[in-house]
Amino acid sequence: MDMHFKRKIAFALSMGIVTTGLISFTLLALNLGFSKGFVLTWLRSWSIAYLIVIPAILLIGPRLQAQVDASFADAPTRSY
């Protein structure tokens, strides 16, 4: 496995932890409040979201990045 692929996987795993953690925590806190079972509910929601997000980042991410790169390929760049 080459270094570039390892870096992509490490980024996906790290970004998945941060994004799913923040989103699930915020949504549960807003909708349920900090009730007695908040932590267990949050961990369960976070783990489900994490299992969904990681494949999405690894499978959809490169295709989306290629489309974005192609969209901006002809755009002039500014240097400030």
GROMACS elastic network, one bead per residue, 0.5 to 0.9 nm:
[ bonds ]
;  ai    aj funct       b0    kb
    1     4     6  0.84696   500
    1     5     6  0.67242   500
    1     6     6  0.69981   500
    2     5     6  0.56001   500
    2     6     6  0.64780   500
    2     7     6  0.88714   500
    3     6     6  0.50197   500
    3     7     6  0.61261   500
    3     8     6  0.86685   500
    4     7     6  0.51683   500
    4     8     6  0.63576   500
    4     9     6  0.88233   500
    5     8     6  0.50771   500
    5     9     6  0.63104   500
    5    10     6  0.86400   500
    6     9     6  0.51706   500
    6    10     6  0.61201   500
    6    11     6  0.85373   500
    7    10     6  0.50490   500
    7    11     6  0.60255   500
    7    12     6  0.85310   500
    8    11     6  0.50987   500
    8    12     6  0.61181   500
    8    13     6  0.86255   500
    8    58     6  0.77215   500
    9    12     6  0.50639   500
    9    13     6  0.61602   500
    9    14     6  0.85518   500
    9    54     6  0.88377   500
    9    58     6  0.72202   500
   10    13     6  0.52137   500
   10    14     6  0.61072   500
   10    15     6  0.84554   500
   11    14     6  0.51413   500
   11    15     6  0.58501   500
   11    16     6  0.82176   500
   12    15     6  0.51931   500
   12    16     6  0.58146   500
   12    17     6  0.85527   500
   12    53     6  0.85878   500
   12    54     6  0.61066   500
   12    55     6  0.86026   500
   12    57     6  0.59971   500
   12    58     6  0.65952   500
   13    16     6  0.51051   500
   13    17     6  0.63292   500
   13    18     6  0.88747   500
   13    50     6  0.86754   500
   13    54     6  0.64066   500
   13    57     6  0.88197   500
   14    17     6  0.52575   500
   14    18     6  0.64631   500
   14    19     6  0.87406   500
   15    18     6  0.52047   500
   15    19     6  0.59944   500
   15    20     6  0.82598   500
   15    54     6  0.86074   500
   15    57     6  0.87877   500
   16    19     6  0.53727   500
   16    20     6  0.57556   500
   16    21     6  0.79288   500
   16    49     6  0.86011   500
   16    50     6  0.60078   500
   16    51     6  0.88540   500
   16    53     6  0.61537   500
   16    54     6  0.59920   500
   16    57     6  0.79865   500
   17    20     6  0.56442   500
   17    21     6  0.57674   500
   17    22     6  0.84287   500
   17    46     6  0.84486   500
   17    50     6  0.67689   500
   18    21     6  0.52841   500
   18    22     6  0.61454   500
   18    23     6  0.85705   500
   19    22     6  0.53196   500
   19    23     6  0.60489   500
   19    24     6  0.83872   500
   19    50     6  0.87442   500
   19    53     6  0.89286   500
   20    23     6  0.52198   500
   20    24     6  0.57964   500
   20    25     6  0.81719   500
   20    45     6  0.88020   500
   20    46     6  0.59489   500
   20    47     6  0.83293   500
   20    49     6  0.59648   500
   20    50     6  0.59755   500
   20    53     6  0.76226   500
   21    24     6  0.54645   500
   21    25     6  0.59249   500
   21    26     6  0.84340   500
   21    42     6  0.85025   500
   21    43     6  0.86442   500
   21    45     6  0.89260   500
   21    46     6  0.58151   500
   21    47     6  0.87960   500
   21    49     6  0.85414   500
   21    50     6  0.82730   500
   22    25     6  0.52701   500
   22    26     6  0.60321   500
   22    27     6  0.85520   500
   22    46     6  0.88998   500
   23    26     6  0.52333   500
   23    27     6  0.60892   500
   23    28     6  0.84999   500
   23    46     6  0.85044   500
   24    27     6  0.52700   500
   24    28     6  0.60311   500
   24    29     6  0.83845   500
   24    42     6  0.66161   500
   24    43     6  0.87144   500
   24    45     6  0.63804   500
   24    46     6  0.57992   500
   24    49     6  0.77779   500
   25    28     6  0.53549   500
   25    29     6  0.59756   500
   25    30     6  0.85387   500
   25    42     6  0.61919   500
   25    43     6  0.88263   500
   25    45     6  0.86040   500
   25    46     6  0.78295   500
   26    29     6  0.51531   500
   26    30     6  0.60928   500
   26    31     6  0.85223   500
   27    30     6  0.52152   500
   27    31     6  0.60125   500
   27    32     6  0.82043   500
   28    31     6  0.51330   500
   28    32     6  0.54251   500
   28    33     6  0.67553   500
   28    34     6  0.83093   500
   28    38     6  0.77979   500
   28    41     6  0.81614   500
   28    42     6  0.68316   500
   28    45     6  0.86880   500
   29    32     6  0.55451   500
   29    34     6  0.60540   500
   29    35     6  0.88574   500
   29    38     6  0.80501   500
   29    42     6  0.88785   500
   30    33     6  0.57447   500
   30    34     6  0.87763   500
   32    35     6  0.68977   500
   32    38     6  0.78463   500
   33    38     6  0.77069   500
   34    37     6  0.80202   500
   34    38     6  0.56701   500
   34    39     6  0.84472   500
   35    38     6  0.52617   500
   35    39     6  0.86399   500
   36    39     6  0.79696   500
   37    40     6  0.56200   500
   37    41     6  0.61368   500
   37    42     6  0.85285   500
   38    41     6  0.51654   500
   38    42     6  0.59212   500
   38    43     6  0.85595   500
   39    42     6  0.50284   500
   39    43     6  0.61067   500
   39    44     6  0.85850   500
   40    43     6  0.51492   500
   40    44     6  0.61817   500
   40    45     6  0.85646   500
   41    44     6  0.52079   500
   41    45     6  0.61191   500
   41    46     6  0.84558   500
   42    45     6  0.50744   500
   42    46     6  0.58664   500
   42    47     6  0.84782   500
   43    47     6  0.60567   500
   43    48     6  0.86352   500
   44    47     6  0.52714   500
   44    48     6  0.63640   500
   44    49     6  0.86896   500
   45    48     6  0.53016   500
   45    49     6  0.61784   500
   45    50     6  0.85325   500
   46    49     6  0.51455   500
   46    50     6  0.59809   500
   46    51     6  0.86391   500
   47    50     6  0.50019   500
   47    51     6  0.62313   500
   47    52     6  0.87353   500
   48    51     6  0.52578   500
   48    52     6  0.64934   500
   48    53     6  0.87753   500
   49    52     6  0.51481   500
   49    53     6  0.60295   500
   49    54     6  0.86943   500
   50    53     6  0.50978   500
   50    54     6  0.61159   500
   50    55     6  0.89553   500
   51    54     6  0.59390   500
   51    55     6  0.72852   500
   52    55     6  0.62043   500
   52    56     6  0.65820   500
   53    57     6  0.60551   500
   53    58     6  0.85927   500
   54    57     6  0.51987   500
   54    58     6  0.62235   500
   54    59     6  0.84960   500
   55    58     6  0.50566   500
   55    59     6  0.57270   500
   55    60     6  0.78162   500
   56    59     6  0.52504   500
   56    60     6  0.52286   500
   56    61     6  0.67777   500
   57    60     6  0.56856   500
   57    62     6  0.78895   500
   58    61     6  0.56633   500
   58    62     6  0.69666   500
   59    62     6  0.65797   500
   59    63     6  0.75193   500
   60    63     6  0.55095   500
   60    64     6  0.61807   500
   60    65     6  0.86067   500
   61    64     6  0.51502   500
   61    65     6  0.59875   500
   61    66     6  0.85766   500
   62    66     6  0.61367   500
   62    67     6  0.86994   500
   63    66     6  0.51126   500
   63    67     6  0.63700   500
   63    68     6  0.87317   500
   64    67     6  0.51210   500
   64    68     6  0.62240   500
   64    69     6  0.85601   500
   65    68     6  0.50870   500
   65    69     6  0.60243   500
   65    70     6  0.84943   500
   66    69     6  0.50470   500
   66    70     6  0.60682   500
   66    71     6  0.85570   500
   67    70     6  0.50543   500
   67    71     6  0.61063   500
   67    72     6  0.87165   500
   68    71     6  0.50303   500
   68    72     6  0.63318   500
   68    73     6  0.84636   500
   69    72     6  0.53269   500
   69    73     6  0.58307   500
   70    73     6  0.50509   500
   70    74     6  0.79013   500
   71    74     6  0.73123   500
   71    75     6  0.78892   500
   72    75     6  0.50359   500
   72    76     6  0.82900   500
   73    76     6  0.82848   500
